[in-house]
């Protein structure tokens, strides 16, 4: 079995709520451990993450320990950089055995072709965010942020994360329709050039299973702040489920 989940946003909206969500995520990971061959975490695992040379954000030890235990058992775990945790530099690889993907990953399993990505920065439009993403991912920006003391840098980031849309109470996303959804349009445009059986994204905070052309589907794994959804590929088909 291959599992997909993401947008845990650990750290938001509060330490207490994040801890309860972390425990639930660990229960889910331990539940699927018996039959999982691969696990893909689709980004925004943390609401903020920055690796200083000798310092990583405080907390999340239960999730990190669970990931390490699963990779020690031989389960392949891959995480994508999201727009909230793009500053991953190798700590999870060294300490937890998790592979880190910066952008897209294309895989083929049982003659099914998958296009995997967190989902941010794809498609046309949204130029202001794409420019901001480019700046944040630049070495200059990372070097400048690293000059801040961790108490200041992580404290500032945690303050900003409390203002993010996922942290706002009763803030639920709505599907805008095929013509207005950037990721849906991206899938359709990509299919004009190359076939994929499945596009799997996070980022949108909606559970989606959209038929694109009768032969391809767009799956969005949703989020875990208000829900607990994931997708599973059993070798034949990919379906979306809810944990607990």
Residue, then its C-alpha position, 0 to 999 in steps of 0.5 A: x500500500x502507498x499512502x499520501x497525506x499532508x498539511x498537518x500544520x503542526x504548531x498551529x493554531x496553538x501548542x495544545x491543539x497541535x499536540x493533540x493533532x500530532x498524537x492523532x497523526x502518530x496513531x494514523x502512521x502506526x495504524x498503516x505501518x503494517x501494510x505501508x510500503x511507501x508514505x508520501x507527506x505532501x508538504x506543510x507538515x509543520x506550520x513553520x520550519x527552519x533549520x539553523x546550523x545547530x538548532x531546529x524548532x522545538x517540539x514535534x518529537x513524537x512525530x519525528x520519533x514515529x517517522x524514524x521508527x517507520x523508516x528503520x522498519x524499511x518503510x520509505x517515507x518522502x516529504x515535500x517542501x510546502x510553502x510553510x516548511x520550505x526551509x528543510x535542509x537535511x535534518x529529517x533526512x539525517x535523523x529520521x531517514x525521510x527523503x525531501x523533495x523540493x518540487x515535483x516528483x514523478x513515480x510509476x507504480x503498477x503501471x500507474x503514473x503519478x505526478x506528485x507536488x505540494x501544489x504551491x506555485x503551479x499553473x498560471x497566475x498568482x505572480x506575487x506569490x511565485x515571486x515571494x516563493x522565489x525570494x524565500x527559497x533563495x540562498x540569500x534570504x535563507x542566509x539572512x534569516x539564519x542571522x537572526x537568533x533562533x528565539x527571534x526568528x522562530x518567535x517571529x515565524x510562530x507569530x505570523x503563522x497564527x495569522x495564517x488562514x489555516x489557523x483562523x477559527x471556522x475558516x474552511x476553504x471552498x472549491x471555486x469550480x474547475x475553471x477557477x481552480x489553479x491546480x485543476x487547470x494545471x492538471x488539464x494543461x499538463x495532460x495535453x502534453x503528457x499522460x498521468x493517471x493521478x495528480x496528487x497535491x496538498x496545499x488546497x486544504x480541500x479533500x478532492x477527487x476530480x475526474x479530469x478526462x475519464x482517464x486521469x484524476x486529480x486527488x487532493x489529500x486535504x488537511x488535518x487541522x479541521x479534518x484527518x484525510x488521506x489517500x491510499x493506493x492499493x496497487x489498482x486504484x487510489x482512493x481517499x479516506x478519513x482517519x477516525 
